[in-house]
Amino acid sequence: MSYKHSFDPMALAEYKEAIEWYGQKSITALDGFIAAVNVKIEAVCLTPALYRITYKNQREVSLNKFPYAIVYSVNENAKMVTITSVYHHKRNPRRKYKK
């Protein structure tokens, strides 16, 4: 059974910021980035426990071909994945989980 997903407001802002940046660089890069995010979200929603726990109950999966990670938590009772961050790998890792 597939889980539903939602974005934390901060994660949605990070995602929109990345979309804007790639949109300024190239439509091809933008399309690739959006597709890569969608592929990982679908994978997480199918098997959320597959990816590693990196901090407390936060799990993380890296995108293919893009320097970003999707950080998320899982609510088993509600069958819901909450994306808490769309995090660029070059940012300070200490701030990845502090919201």
N, C-alpha and C positions, 0 to 999 in steps of 0.2 A: 504494500500500500504506500502510495506516495504522500509525502508530507506537503503541507502548504508552506509558503514563505512570506515574510514581510521584512521591510527595511526599517531599522531604527532611524529616526530623523537625521542623526549625525552621519550614519552610513550612507543614507540617500544623498546627503549633501556632498560627501566625498565622491560618490559615484557620479553625480552630476558634474562635479569639478573635473574629474578625469575625462568624462565625455566631452566637455567643453574644450579641454586641452587637446585631445586627439582630433576633435573637429577642426581646430585651427591648423593642425599639421597636415592632415590628409583625410579625405573621405574613406579611402581604403583602410587606413589605420583605425579610423573611428568604427567602421563596420566590423573589422576584425576584433576590436576590443569589446564591443557590445556582444558579438557572437561568443567570444571566449567567456565573458561573464555569464551569459545565459546557459552555456554548456555546463559550467561548474555549478550554477544554481540548480539546474536540473539533476545533476549527479548527486548533489548534497540532499536534495529533496527525495531522491530514490533511496539512498542509503546514508543517512546522516551520521551514523556511528562509525562509518568506514574511515573517516579522516581523524587525524591525531588531535588529542586534547593538548593545548599548548599553555593554557593558564586557567586555573580553576575549572569551570565548566565550559570554557570557550574552546571551540574547535577551529581549525584553520586549514584552508586548502589554497594552494597557489594556482594562478592562471598559467596556462600554456602560452608561451611567446610574449607575455606581457609581465612587467615587474610588479605585479599586484597580488595580494592575498585577500581572500574573503574569510572574514572572521565571523563566526556564528555560534549561537547557542540553540539547544534543542529542548522543546517542551514535549515530552513523550505523551503526556495525558491529552494535550490538545492537538497532537500530531502537527506541530508548528515549528518551523525553523525561523529564527529571528537573526537576520544579518546585522551584526553590530558594527562592522567596519569593512570598507573596501580600501585596503591599506597598501600604499606604495612601499616597496622594499627599501627605498633609500631614506625613508623617514625614520625618526628616532623610535626604535622598537619599544622603549619604555612607555610611550604614549599609545601604543597599539590597543591596549586593553582598558585604559583609563578614560572613562566617558563621564 
